[in-house]
């Protein structure tokens, strides 16, 4: 359910200030569900879609990419 809600925020409210954080949490939720490839794709897309994301979000992406063992 959490992944669905984060996806809803990132698609329906893509321009909202909370969207980058929601996208990070979507990736975290996907990884927790065992969907590592989708989580890694979400982290990679976050940097492209939200290059202006806060430092905290960018640090979170880097941390979660390491945790998920994303390639690149």
CHARMM internal coordinates of N, CA and C (Angstrom, degrees):
IC EDIT
DIST 1 N 1 CA 1.4473
DIST 1 CA 1 C 1.5297
ANGL 1 N 1 CA 1 C 111.68
DIST 1 C 2 N 1.3161
ANGL 1 CA 1 C 2 N 116.92
DIHE 1 N 1 CA 1 C 2 N -38.84
DIST 2 N 2 CA 1.4616
ANGL 1 C 2 N 2 CA 120.33
DIHE 1 CA 1 C 2 N 2 CA -178.97
DIST 2 CA 2 C 1.5208
ANGL 2 N 2 CA 2 C 109.96
DIHE 1 C 2 N 2 CA 2 C -63.16
DIST 2 C 3 N 1.3187
ANGL 2 CA 2 C 3 N 117.16
DIHE 2 N 2 CA 2 C 3 N -44.09
DIST 3 N 3 CA 1.4582
ANGL 2 C 3 N 3 CA 120.63
DIHE 2 CA 2 C 3 N 3 CA -179.53
DIST 3 CA 3 C 1.5252
ANGL 3 N 3 CA 3 C 110.27
DIHE 2 C 3 N 3 CA 3 C -59.89
DIST 3 C 4 N 1.3256
ANGL 3 CA 3 C 4 N 116.90
DIHE 3 N 3 CA 3 C 4 N -40.75
DIST 4 N 4 CA 1.4619
ANGL 3 C 4 N 4 CA 120.47
DIHE 3 CA 3 C 4 N 4 CA 178.55
DIST 4 CA 4 C 1.5225
ANGL 4 N 4 CA 4 C 111.62
DIHE 3 C 4 N 4 CA 4 C -62.51
DIST 4 C 5 N 1.3138
ANGL 4 CA 4 C 5 N 117.41
DIHE 4 N 4 CA 4 C 5 N -40.73
DIST 5 N 5 CA 1.4594
ANGL 4 C 5 N 5 CA 120.83
DIHE 4 CA 4 C 5 N 5 CA -179.56
DIST 5 CA 5 C 1.5315
ANGL 5 N 5 CA 5 C 111.16
DIHE 4 C 5 N 5 CA 5 C -68.39
DIST 5 C 6 N 1.3176
ANGL 5 CA 5 C 6 N 117.39
DIHE 5 N 5 CA 5 C 6 N -40.81
DIST 6 N 6 CA 1.4667
ANGL 5 C 6 N 6 CA 120.17
DIHE 5 CA 5 C 6 N 6 CA 177.88
DIST 6 CA 6 C 1.5286
ANGL 6 N 6 CA 6 C 110.33
DIHE 5 C 6 N 6 CA 6 C -65.50
DIST 6 C 7 N 1.3273
ANGL 6 CA 6 C 7 N 116.51
DIHE 6 N 6 CA 6 C 7 N -39.07
DIST 7 N 7 CA 1.4620
ANGL 6 C 7 N 7 CA 120.33
DIHE 6 CA 6 C 7 N 7 CA 177.60
DIST 7 CA 7 C 1.5250
ANGL 7 N 7 CA 7 C 110.05
DIHE 6 C 7 N 7 CA 7 C -63.33
DIST 7 C 8 N 1.3110
ANGL 7 CA 7 C 8 N 116.73
DIHE 7 N 7 CA 7 C 8 N -40.38
DIST 8 N 8 CA 1.4644
ANGL 7 C 8 N 8 CA 121.03
DIHE 7 CA 7 C 8 N 8 CA 179.46
DIST 8 CA 8 C 1.5280
ANGL 8 N 8 CA 8 C 110.62
DIHE 7 C 8 N 8 CA 8 C -60.98
DIST 8 C 9 N 1.3122
ANGL 8 CA 8 C 9 N 117.22
DIHE 8 N 8 CA 8 C 9 N -43.55
DIST 9 N 9 CA 1.4644
ANGL 8 C 9 N 9 CA 120.60
DIHE 8 CA 8 C 9 N 9 CA 179.07
DIST 9 CA 9 C 1.5211
ANGL 9 N 9 CA 9 C 110.30
DIHE 8 C 9 N 9 CA 9 C -63.29
DIST 9 C 10 N 1.3273
ANGL 9 CA 9 C 10 N 117.21
DIHE 9 N 9 CA 9 C 10 N -44.48
DIST 10 N 10 CA 1.4615
ANGL 9 C 10 N 10 CA 119.80
DIHE 9 CA 9 C 10 N 10 CA -175.39
DIST 10 CA 10 C 1.5203
ANGL 10 N 10 CA 10 C 112.17
DIHE 9 C 10 N 10 CA 10 C -71.28
DIST 10 C 11 N 1.3309
ANGL 10 CA 10 C 11 N 118.53
DIHE 10 N 10 CA 10 C 11 N -24.41
DIST 11 N 11 CA 1.4584
ANGL 10 C 11 N 11 CA 119.75
DIHE 10 CA 10 C 11 N 11 CA 179.66
DIST 11 CA 11 C 1.5231
ANGL 11 N 11 CA 11 C 112.09
DIHE 10 C 11 N 11 CA 11 C -94.48
DIST 11 C 12 N 1.3140
ANGL 11 CA 11 C 12 N 118.03
DIHE 11 N 11 CA 11 C 12 N -43.97
DIST 12 N 12 CA 1.4561
ANGL 11 C 12 N 12 CA 120.83
DIHE 11 CA 11 C 12 N 12 CA -176.20
DIST 12 CA 12 C 1.5263
ANGL 12 N 12 CA 12 C 113.18
DIHE 11 C 12 N 12 CA 12 C -84.69
DIST 12 C 13 N 1.3213
ANGL 12 CA 12 C 13 N 117.11
DIHE 12 N 12 CA 12 C 13 N -21.60
DIST 13 N 13 CA 1.4667
ANGL 12 C 13 N 13 CA 121.18
DIHE 12 CA 12 C 13 N 13 CA -177.29
DIST 13 CA 13 C 1.5248
ANGL 13 N 13 CA 13 C 110.10
DIHE 12 C 13 N 13 CA 13 C -131.48
DIST 13 C 14 N 1.3326
ANGL 13 CA 13 C 14 N 115.63
DIHE 13 N 13 CA 13 C 14 N 45.96
DIST 14 N 14 CA 1.4607
ANGL 13 C 14 N 14 CA 121.65
DIHE 13 CA 13 C 14 N 14 CA -173.69
DIST 14 CA 14 C 1.5231
ANGL 14 N 14 CA 14 C 112.92
DIHE 13 C 14 N 14 CA 14 C -58.40
DIST 14 C 15 N 1.3183
ANGL 14 CA 14 C 15 N 117.62
DIHE 14 N 14 CA 14 C 15 N -28.63
DIST 15 N 15 CA 1.4568
ANGL 14 C 15 N 15 CA 120.45
DIHE 14 CA 14 C 15 N 15 CA -178.85
DIST 15 CA 15 C 1.5209
ANGL 15 N 15 CA 15 C 114.30
DIHE 14 C 15 N 15 CA 15 C -89.08
DIST 15 C 16 N 1.3116
ANGL 15 CA 15 C 16 N 117.07
DIHE 15 N 15 CA 15 C 16 N -3.28
DIST 16 N 16 CA 1.4642
ANGL 15 C 16 N 16 CA 120.95
DIHE 15 CA 15 C 16 N 16 CA -177.85
DIST 16 CA 16 C 1.5232
ANGL 16 N 16 CA 16 C 110.65
DIHE 15 C 16 N 16 CA 16 C -71.27
DIST 16 C 17 N 1.3018
ANGL 16 CA 16 C 17 N 115.44
DIHE 16 N 16 CA 16 C 17 N 150.87
DIST 17 N 17 CA 1.4606
ANGL 16 C 17 N 17 CA 121.05
DIHE 16 CA 16 C 17 N 17 CA -179.32
DIST 17 CA 17 C 1.5317
ANGL 17 N 17 CA 17 C 112.08
DIHE 16 C 17 N 17 CA 17 C -60.65
DIST 17 C 18 N 1.3218
ANGL 17 CA 17 C 18 N 117.15
DIHE 17 N 17 CA 17 C 18 N -28.19
DIST 18 N 18 CA 1.4659
ANGL 17 C 18 N 18 CA 120.49
DIHE 17 CA 17 C 18 N 18 CA -178.15
DIST 18 CA 18 C 1.5239
ANGL 18 N 18 CA 18 C 112.83
DIHE 17 C 18 N 18 CA 18 C -85.09
DIST 18 C 19 N 1.3283
ANGL 18 CA 18 C 19 N 118.38
DIHE 18 N 18 CA 18 C 19 N -6.92
DIST 19 N 19 CA 1.4644
ANGL 18 C 19 N 19 CA 121.04
DIHE 18 CA 18 C 19 N 19 CA -174.92
DIST 19 CA 19 C 1.5287
ANGL 19 N 19 CA 19 C 113.18
DIHE 18 C 19 N 19 CA 19 C -59.96
DIST 19 C 20 N 1.3499
ANGL 19 CA 19 C 20 N 120.20
DIHE 19 N 19 CA 19 C 20 N -45.22
DIST 20 N 20 CA 1.4706
ANGL 19 C 20 N 20 CA 117.88
DIHE 19 CA 19 C 20 N 20 CA 179.05
DIST 20 CA 20 C 1.5290
ANGL 20 N 20 CA 20 C 112.88
DIHE 19 C 20 N 20 CA 20 C -60.00
DIST 20 C 21 N 1.3271
ANGL 20 CA 20 C 21 N 116.75
DIHE 20 N 20 CA 20 C 21 N -41.48
DIST 21 N 21 CA 1.4671
ANGL 20 C 21 N 21 CA 120.35
DIHE 20 CA 20 C 21 N 21 CA 178.60
DIST 21 CA 21 C 1.5232
ANGL 21 N 21 CA 21 C 110.44
DIHE 20 C 21 N 21 CA 21 C -65.39
DIST 21 C 22 N 1.3302
ANGL 21 CA 21 C 22 N 116.74
DIHE 21 N 21 CA 21 C 22 N -39.44
DIST 22 N 22 CA 1.4657
ANGL 21 C 22 N 22 CA 120.23
DIHE 21 CA 21 C 22 N 22 CA 178.39
DIST 22 CA 22 C 1.5223
ANGL 22 N 22 CA 22 C 110.40
DIHE 21 C 22 N 22 CA 22 C -64.00
DIST 22 C 23 N 1.3411
ANGL 22 CA 22 C 23 N 116.42
DIHE 22 N 22 CA 22 C 23 N -37.19
DIST 23 N 23 CA 1.4608
ANGL 22 C 23 N 23 CA 119.57
DIHE 22 CA 22 C 23 N 23 CA 179.49
DIST 23 CA 23 C 1.5252
ANGL 23 N 23 CA 23 C 110.62
DIHE 22 C 23 N 23 CA 23 C -68.08
DIST 23 C 24 N 1.3222
ANGL 23 CA 23 C 24 N 117.32
DIHE 23 N 23 CA 23 C 24 N -38.77
DIST 24 N 24 CA 1.4640
ANGL 23 C 24 N 24 CA 120.99
DIHE 23 CA 23 C 24 N 24 CA 174.91
DIST 24 CA 24 C 1.5258
ANGL 24 N 24 CA 24 C 109.80
DIHE 23 C 24 N 24 CA 24 C -60.03
DIST 24 C 25 N 1.3098
ANGL 24 CA 24 C 25 N 116.96
DIHE 24 N 24 CA 24 C 25 N -46.43
DIST 25 N 25 CA 1.4652
ANGL 24 C 25 N 25 CA 120.93
DIHE 24 CA 24 C 25 N 25 CA -179.17
DIST 25 CA 25 C 1.5179
ANGL 25 N 25 CA 25 C 111.58
DIHE 24 C 25 N 25 CA 25 C -67.83
DIST 25 C 26 N 1.3492
ANGL 25 CA 25 C 26 N 117.01
DIHE 25 N 25 CA 25 C 26 N -30.73
DIST 26 N 26 CA 1.4552
ANGL 25 C 26 N 26 CA 119.99
DIHE 25 CA 25 C 26 N 26 CA 174.14
DIST 26 CA 26 C 1.5282
ANGL 26 N 26 CA 26 C 109.16
DIHE 25 C 26 N 26 CA 26 C -61.40
DIST 26 C 27 N 1.3237
ANGL 26 CA 26 C 27 N 116.96
DIHE 26 N 26 CA 26 C 27 N -47.30
DIST 27 N 27 CA 1.4656
ANGL 26 C 27 N 27 CA 120.38
DIHE 26 CA 26 C 27 N 27 CA 177.98
DIST 27 CA 27 C 1.5202
ANGL 27 N 27 CA 27 C 111.90
DIHE 26 C 27 N 27 CA 27 C -59.17
DIST 27 C 28 N 1.3199
ANGL 27 CA 27 C 28 N 116.38
DIHE 27 N 27 CA 27 C 28 N -42.50
DIST 28 N 28 CA 1.4678
ANGL 27 C 28 N 28 CA 120.67
DIHE 27 CA 27 C 28 N 28 CA 179.37
DIST 28 CA 28 C 1.5291
ANGL 28 N 28 CA 28 C 110.51
DIHE 27 C 28 N 28 CA 28 C -62.96
DIST 28 C 29 N 1.3293
ANGL 28 CA 28 C 29 N 116.30
DIHE 28 N 28 CA 28 C 29 N -40.71
DIST 29 N 29 CA 1.4640
ANGL 28 C 29 N 29 CA 120.38
DIHE 28 CA 28 C 29 N 29 CA 179.46
DIST 29 CA 29 C 1.5160
ANGL 29 N 29 CA 29 C 111.12
DIHE 28 C 29 N 29 CA 29 C -66.32
DIST 29 C 30 N 1.3316
ANGL 29 CA 29 C 30 N 116.03
DIHE 29 N 29 CA 29 C 30 N -42.52
DIST 30 N 30 CA 1.4627
ANGL 29 C 30 N 30 CA 119.82
DIHE 29 CA 29 C 30 N 30 CA 178.43
DIST 30 CA 30 C 1.5256
ANGL 30 N 30 CA 30 C 110.64
DIHE 29 C 30 N 30 CA 30 C -60.77
DIST 30 C 31 N 1.3231
ANGL 30 CA 30 C 31 N 116.80
DIHE 30 N 30 CA 30 C 31 N -43.23
DIST 31 N 31 CA 1.4604
ANGL 30 C 31 N 31 CA 120.18
DIHE 30 CA 30 C 31 N 31 CA 179.19
DIST 31 CA 31 C 1.5310
ANGL 31 N 31 CA 31 C 110.72
DIHE 30 C 31 N 31 CA 31 C -62.84
DIST 31 C 32 N 1.3194
ANGL 31 CA 31 C 32 N 116.26
DIHE 31 N 31 CA 31 C 32 N -40.88
DIST 32 N 32 CA 1.4675
ANGL 31 C 32 N 32 CA 120.39
DIHE 31 CA 31 C 32 N 32 CA 179.52
DIST 32 CA 32 C 1.5265
ANGL 32 N 32 CA 32 C 110.99
DIHE 31 C 32 N 32 CA 32 C -63.87
DIST 32 C 33 N 1.3267
ANGL 32 CA 32 C 33 N 116.49
DIHE 32 N 32 CA 32 C 33 N -27.99
DIST 33 N 33 CA 1.4649
ANGL 32 C 33 N 33 CA 120.96
DIHE 32 CA 32 C 33 N 33 CA 179.14
DIST 33 CA 33 C 1.5282
ANGL 33 N 33 CA 33 C 112.00
DIHE 32 C 33 N 33 CA 33 C -84.66
DIST 33 C 34 N 1.3393
ANGL 33 CA 33 C 34 N 116.53
DIHE 33 N 33 CA 33 C 34 N -0.38
DIST 34 N 34 CA 1.4519
ANGL 33 C 34 N 34 CA 120.18
DIHE 33 CA 33 C 34 N 34 CA 179.06
DIST 34 CA 34 C 1.5214
ANGL 34 N 34 CA 34 C 113.88
DIHE 33 C 34 N 34 CA 34 C 90.16
DIST 34 C 35 N 1.3269
ANGL 34 CA 34 C 35 N 117.26
DIHE 34 N 34 CA 34 C 35 N 9.35
DIST 35 N 35 CA 1.4625
ANGL 34 C 35 N 35 CA 121.84
DIHE 34 CA 34 C 35 N 35 CA -179.85
DIST 35 CA 35 C 1.5346
ANGL 35 N 35 CA 35 C 108.79
DIHE 34 C 35 N 35 CA 35 C -98.38
DIST 35 C 36 N 1.3243
ANGL 35 CA 35 C 36 N 115.83
DIHE 35 N 35 CA 35 C 36 N 66.38
DIST 36 N 36 CA 1.4624
ANGL 35 C 36 N 36 CA 120.83
DIHE 35 CA 35 C 36 N 36 CA -174.07
DIST 36 CA 36 C 1.5230
ANGL 36 N 36 CA 36 C 112.56
DIHE 35 C 36 N 36 CA 36 C -61.22
DIST 36 C 37 N 1.3301
ANGL 36 CA 36 C 37 N 117.67
DIHE 36 N 36 CA 36 C 37 N -43.70
DIST 37 N 37 CA 1.4627
ANGL 36 C 37 N 37 CA 119.96
DIHE 36 CA 36 C 37 N 37 CA -178.40
DIST 37 CA 37 C 1.5278
ANGL 37 N 37 CA 37 C 111.48
DIHE 36 C 37 N 37 CA 37 C -61.51
DIST 37 C 38 N 1.3246
ANGL 37 CA 37 C 38 N 116.65
DIHE 37 N 37 CA 37 C 38 N -41.70
DIST 38 N 38 CA 1.4607
ANGL 37 C 38 N 38 CA 120.65
DIHE 37 CA 37 C 38 N 38 CA 178.48
DIST 38 CA 38 C 1.5213
ANGL 38 N 38 CA 38 C 110.44
DIHE 37 C 38 N 38 CA 38 C -67.18
DIST 38 C 39 N 1.3216
ANGL 38 CA 38 C 39 N 116.27
DIHE 38 N 38 CA 38 C 39 N -37.99
DIST 39 N 39 CA 1.4686
ANGL 38 C 39 N 39 CA 119.83
DIHE 38 CA 38 C 39 N 39 CA 177.83
DIST 39 CA 39 C 1.5227
ANGL 39 N 39 CA 39 C 110.05
DIHE 38 C 39 N 39 CA 39 C -62.77
DIST 39 C 40 N 1.3229
ANGL 39 CA 39 C 40 N 116.98
DIHE 39 N 39 CA 39 C 40 N -46.18
DIST 40 N 40 CA 1.4629
ANGL 39 C 40 N 40 CA 120.65
DIHE 39 CA 39 C 40 N 40 CA -179.73
DIST 40 CA 40 C 1.5254
ANGL 40 N 40 CA 40 C 110.76
DIHE 39 C 40 N 40 CA 40 C -63.06
DIST 40 C 41 N 1.3197
ANGL 40 CA 40 C 41 N 117.42
DIHE 40 N 40 CA 40 C 41 N -39.61
DIST 41 N 41 CA 1.4645
ANGL 40 C 41 N 41 CA 120.88
DIHE 40 CA 40 C 41 N 41 CA 177.60
DIST 41 CA 41 C 1.5232
ANGL 41 N 41 CA 41 C 110.50
DIHE 40 C 41 N 41 CA 41 C -64.15
DIST 41 C 42 N 1.3178
ANGL 41 CA 41 C 42 N 116.71
DIHE 41 N 41 CA 41 C 42 N -37.64
DIST 42 N 42 CA 1.4671
ANGL 41 C 42 N 42 CA 120.90
DIHE 41 CA 41 C 42 N 42 CA 178.82
DIST 42 CA 42 C 1.5200
ANGL 42 N 42 CA 42 C 110.32
DIHE 41 C 42 N 42 CA 42 C -65.42
DIST 42 C 43 N 1.3228
ANGL 42 CA 42 C 43 N 117.58
DIHE 42 N 42 CA 42 C 43 N -43.98
DIST 43 N 43 CA 1.4718
ANGL 42 C 43 N 43 CA 120.31
DIHE 42 CA 42 C 43 N 43 CA 178.56
DIST 43 CA 43 C 1.5261
ANGL 43 N 43 CA 43 C 110.62
DIHE 42 C 43 N 43 CA 43 C -61.90
DIST 43 C 44 N 1.3347
ANGL 43 CA 43 C 44 N 117.19
DIHE 43 N 43 CA 43 C 44 N -43.13
DIST 44 N 44 CA 1.4601
ANGL 43 C 44 N 44 CA 120.81
DIHE 43 CA 43 C 44 N 44 CA -179.88
DIST 44 CA 44 C 1.5312
ANGL 44 N 44 CA 44 C 110.63
DIHE 43 C 44 N 44 CA 44 C -63.90
DIST 44 C 45 N 1.3138
ANGL 44 CA 44 C 45 N 116.73
DIHE 44 N 44 CA 44 C 45 N -42.01
DIST 45 N 45 CA 1.4610
ANGL 44 C 45 N 45 CA 120.88
DIHE 44 CA 44 C 45 N 45 CA -179.21
DIST 45 CA 45 C 1.5198
ANGL 45 N 45 CA 45 C 111.77
DIHE 44 C 45 N 45 CA 45 C -67.70
DIST 45 C 46 N 1.3152
ANGL 45 CA 45 C 46 N 117.08
DIHE 45 N 45 CA 45 C 46 N -31.90
DIST 46 N 46 CA 1.4667
ANGL 45 C 46 N 46 CA 120.44
DIHE 45 CA 45 C 46 N 46 CA -179.74
DIST 46 CA 46 C 1.5230
ANGL 46 N 46 CA 46 C 110.77
DIHE 45 C 46 N 46 CA 46 C -58.38
DIST 46 C 47 N 1.3204
ANGL 46 CA 46 C 47 N 117.14
DIHE 46 N 46 CA 46 C 47 N -43.88
DIST 47 N 47 CA 1.4591
ANGL 46 C 47 N 47 CA 120.63
DIHE 46 CA 46 C 47 N 47 CA 179.58
DIST 47 CA 47 C 1.5124
ANGL 47 N 47 CA 47 C 113.05
DIHE 46 C 47 N 47 CA 47 C -64.07
DIST 47 C 48 N 1.3224
ANGL 47 CA 47 C 48 N 116.47
DIHE 47 N 47 CA 47 C 48 N -31.37
DIST 48 N 48 CA 1.4663
ANGL 47 C 48 N 48 CA 121.45
DIHE 47 CA 47 C 48 N 48 CA 179.48
DIST 48 CA 48 C 1.5223
ANGL 48 N 48 CA 48 C 110.37
DIHE 47 C 48 N 48 CA 48 C -78.51
DIST 48 C 49 N 1.3171
ANGL 48 CA 48 C 49 N 115.89
DIHE 48 N 48 CA 48 C 49 N -45.80
DIST 49 N 49 CA 1.4621
ANGL 48 C 49 N 49 CA 121.49
DIHE 48 CA 48 C 49 N 49 CA -175.33
DIST 49 CA 49 C 1.5272
ANGL 49 N 49 CA 49 C 112.47
DIHE 48 C 49 N 49 CA 49 C -74.42
DIST 49 C 50 N 1.3225
ANGL 49 CA 49 C 50 N 116.52
DIHE 49 N 49 CA 49 C 50 N -32.92
DIST 50 N 50 CA 1.4604
ANGL 49 C 50 N 50 CA 121.72
DIHE 49 CA 49 C 50 N 50 CA -176.60
DIST 50 CA 50 C 1.5325
ANGL 50 N 50 CA 50 C 111.16
DIHE 49 C 50 N 50 CA 50 C -129.17
DIST 50 C 51 N 1.3272
ANGL 50 CA 50 C 51 N 117.48
DIHE 50 N 50 CA 50 C 51 N 66.84
DIST 51 N 51 CA 1.4746
ANGL 50 C 51 N 51 CA 118.95
DIHE 50 CA 50 C 51 N 51 CA -180.00
DIST 51 CA 51 C 1.5309
ANGL 51 N 51 CA 51 C 112.52
DIHE 50 C 51 N 51 CA 51 C -64.03
DIST 51 C 52 N 1.3260
ANGL 51 CA 51 C 52 N 116.65
DIHE 51 N 51 CA 51 C 52 N -18.98
DIST 52 N 52 CA 1.4604
ANGL 51 C 52 N 52 CA 121.62
DIHE 51 CA 51 C 52 N 52 CA -180.00
DIST 52 CA 52 C 1.5291
ANGL 52 N 52 CA 52 C 112.59
DIHE 51 C 52 N 52 CA 52 C -92.75
DIST 52 C 53 N 1.3368
ANGL 52 CA 52 C 53 N 116.87
DIHE 52 N 52 CA 52 C 53 N 10.96
DIST 53 N 53 CA 1.4697
ANGL 52 C 53 N 53 CA 120.39
DIHE 52 CA 52 C 53 N 53 CA -179.67
DIST 53 CA 53 C 1.5211
ANGL 53 N 53 CA 53 C 110.05
DIHE 52 C 53 N 53 CA 53 C -56.36
DIST 53 C 54 N 1.3118
ANGL 53 CA 53 C 54 N 115.28
DIHE 53 N 53 CA 53 C 54 N 150.06
DIST 54 N 54 CA 1.4627
ANGL 53 C 54 N 54 CA 120.69
DIHE 53 CA 53 C 54 N 54 CA -178.59
DIST 54 CA 54 C 1.5264
ANGL 54 N 54 CA 54 C 111.47
DIHE 53 C 54 N 54 CA 54 C -61.69
DIST 54 C 55 N 1.3142
ANGL 54 CA 54 C 55 N 115.10
DIHE 54 N 54 CA 54 C 55 N 160.67
DIST 55 N 55 CA 1.4580
ANGL 54 C 55 N 55 CA 121.00
DIHE 54 CA 54 C 55 N 55 CA 176.99
DIST 55 CA 55 C 1.5106
ANGL 55 N 55 CA 55 C 112.04
DIHE 54 C 55 N 55 CA 55 C -58.05
DIST 55 C 56 N 1.3205
ANGL 55 CA 55 C 56 N 116.30
DIHE 55 N 55 CA 55 C 56 N -37.98
DIST 56 N 56 CA 1.4706
ANGL 55 C 56 N 56 CA 120.05
DIHE 55 CA 55 C 56 N 56 CA 179.61
DIST 56 CA 56 C 1.5234
ANGL 56 N 56 CA 56 C 111.19
DIHE 55 C 56 N 56 CA 56 C -62.72
DIST 56 C 57 N 1.3369
ANGL 56 CA 56 C 57 N 116.14
DIHE 56 N 56 CA 56 C 57 N -42.03
DIST 57 N 57 CA 1.4596
ANGL 56 C 57 N 57 CA 119.55
DIHE 56 CA 56 C 57 N 57 CA 179.46
DIST 57 CA 57 C 1.5263
ANGL 57 N 57 CA 57 C 109.68
DIHE 56 C 57 N 57 CA 57 C -67.69
DIST 57 C 58 N 1.3253
ANGL 57 CA 57 C 58 N 117.82
DIHE 57 N 57 CA 57 C 58 N -43.99
DIST 58 N 58 CA 1.4724
ANGL 57 C 58 N 58 CA 120.94
DIHE 57 CA 57 C 58 N 58 CA 179.60
DIST 58 CA 58 C 1.5284
ANGL 58 N 58 CA 58 C 110.68
DIHE 57 C 58 N 58 CA 58 C -61.59
DIST 58 C 59 N 1.3228
ANGL 58 CA 58 C 59 N 117.24
DIHE 58 N 58 CA 58 C 59 N -40.92
DIST 59 N 59 CA 1.4685
ANGL 58 C 59 N 59 CA 120.85
DIHE 58 CA 58 C 59 N 59 CA 177.09
DIST 59 CA 59 C 1.5305
ANGL 59 N 59 CA 59 C 110.33
DIHE 58 C 59 N 59 CA 59 C -64.57
DIST 59 C 60 N 1.3283
ANGL 59 CA 59 C 60 N 115.68
DIHE 59 N 59 CA 59 C 60 N -39.44
DIST 60 N 60 CA 1.4661
ANGL 59 C 60 N 60 CA 119.90
DIHE 59 CA 59 C 60 N 60 CA 178.04
DIST 60 CA 60 C 1.5180
ANGL 60 N 60 CA 60 C 111.52
DIHE 59 C 60 N 60 CA 60 C -63.36
DIST 60 C 61 N 1.3271
ANGL 60 CA 60 C 61 N 116.64
DIHE 60 N 60 CA 60 C 61 N -40.52
DIST 61 N 61 CA 1.4636
ANGL 60 C 61 N 61 CA 120.77
DIHE 60 CA 60 C 61 N 61 CA 177.96
DIST 61 CA 61 C 1.5231
ANGL 61 N 61 CA 61 C 109.84
DIHE 60 C 61 N 61 CA 61 C -61.92
DIST 61 C 62 N 1.3202
ANGL 61 CA 61 C 62 N 117.18
DIHE 61 N 61 CA 61 C 62 N -48.01
DIST 62 N 62 CA 1.4673
ANGL 61 C 62 N 62 CA 120.83
DIHE 61 CA 61 C 62 N 62 CA -179.93
DIST 62 CA 62 C 1.5301
ANGL 62 N 62 CA 62 C 110.61
DIHE 61 C 62 N 62 CA 62 C -59.73
DIST 62 C 63 N 1.3279
ANGL 62 CA 62 C 63 N 116.28
DIHE 62 N 62 CA 62 C 63 N -43.84
DIST 63 N 63 CA 1.4727
ANGL 62 C 63 N 63 CA 120.96
DIHE 62 CA 62 C 63 N 63 CA 179.55
DIST 63 CA 63 C 1.5317
ANGL 63 N 63 CA 63 C 110.84
DIHE 62 C 63 N 63 CA 63 C -62.00
DIST 63 C 64 N 1.3240
ANGL 63 CA 63 C 64 N 116.33
DIHE 63 N 63 CA 63 C 64 N -46.56
DIST 64 N 64 CA 1.4591
ANGL 63 C 64 N 64 CA 120.04
DIHE 63 CA 63 C 64 N 64 CA -177.02
DIST 64 CA 64 C 1.5243
ANGL 64 N 64 CA 64 C 112.08
DIHE 63 C 64 N 64 CA 64 C -71.41
DIST 64 C 65 N 1.3386
ANGL 64 CA 64 C 65 N 117.46
DIHE 64 N 64 CA 64 C 65 N -31.39
DIST 65 N 65 CA 1.4648
ANGL 64 C 65 N 65 CA 119.34
DIHE 64 CA 64 C 65 N 65 CA 174.90
DIST 65 CA 65 C 1.5215
ANGL 65 N 65 CA 65 C 110.19
DIHE 64 C 65 N 65 CA 65 C -63.53
DIST 65 C 66 N 1.3237
ANGL 65 CA 65 C 66 N 116.43
DIHE 65 N 65 CA 65 C 66 N -41.23
DIST 66 N 66 CA 1.4779
ANGL 65 C 66 N 66 CA 119.88
DIHE 65 CA 65 C 66 N 66 CA 176.68
DIST 66 CA 66 C 1.5272
ANGL 66 N 66 CA 66 C 110.22
DIHE 65 C 66 N 66 CA 66 C -65.15
DIST 66 C 67 N 1.3081
ANGL 66 CA 66 C 67 N 116.16
DIHE 66 N 66 CA 66 C 67 N -45.88
DIST 67 N 67 CA 1.4669
ANGL 66 C 67 N 67 CA 121.24
DIHE 66 CA 66 C 67 N 67 CA -178.13
DIST 67 CA 67 C 1.5298
ANGL 67 N 67 CA 67 C 110.79
DIHE 66 C 67 N 67 CA 67 C -61.81
DIST 67 C 68 N 1.3262
ANGL 67 CA 67 C 68 N 116.29
DIHE 67 N 67 CA 67 C 68 N -38.45
DIST 68 N 68 CA 1.4690
ANGL 67 C 68 N 68 CA 121.44
DIHE 67 CA 67 C 68 N 68 CA -178.51
DIST 68 CA 68 C 1.5178
ANGL 68 N 68 CA 68 C 112.39
DIHE 67 C 68 N 68 CA 68 C -84.32
DIST 68 C 69 N 1.3437
ANGL 68 CA 68 C 69 N 115.73
DIHE 68 N 68 CA 68 C 69 N -6.59
DIST 69 N 69 CA 1.4713
ANGL 68 C 69 N 69 CA 121.59
DIHE 68 CA 68 C 69 N 69 CA -177.98
DIST 69 CA 69 C 1.5277
ANGL 69 N 69 CA 69 C 111.29
DIHE 68 C 69 N 69 CA 69 C 58.72
DIST 69 C 70 N 1.3323
ANGL 69 CA 69 C 70 N 115.03
DIHE 69 N 69 CA 69 C 70 N 48.32
DIST 70 N 70 CA 1.4561
ANGL 69 C 70 N 70 CA 121.01
DIHE 69 CA 69 C 70 N 70 CA 177.02
DIST 70 CA 70 C 1.5298
ANGL 70 N 70 CA 70 C 108.67
DIHE 69 C 70 N 70 CA 70 C -73.72
DIST 70 C 71 N 1.3017
ANGL 70 CA 70 C 71 N 116.78
DIHE 70 N 70 CA 70 C 71 N 143.23
DIST 71 N 71 CA 1.4712
ANGL 70 C 71 N 71 CA 122.20
DIHE 70 CA 70 C 71 N 71 CA 179.63
DIST 71 CA 71 C 1.5197
ANGL 71 N 71 CA 71 C 109.53
DIHE 70 C 71 N 71 CA 71 C -89.00
DIST 71 C 72 N 1.2872
ANGL 71 CA 71 C 72 N 118.99
DIHE 71 N 71 CA 71 C 72 N 98.76
DIST 72 N 72 CA 1.4499
ANGL 71 C 72 N 72 CA 119.25
DIHE 71 CA 71 C 72 N 72 CA 175.79
DIST 72 CA 72 C 1.4409
ANGL 72 N 72 CA 72 C 111.99
DIHE 71 C 72 N 72 CA 72 C 96.34
END
COOR INIT
IC SEED 1 N 1 CA 1 C
IC BUILD
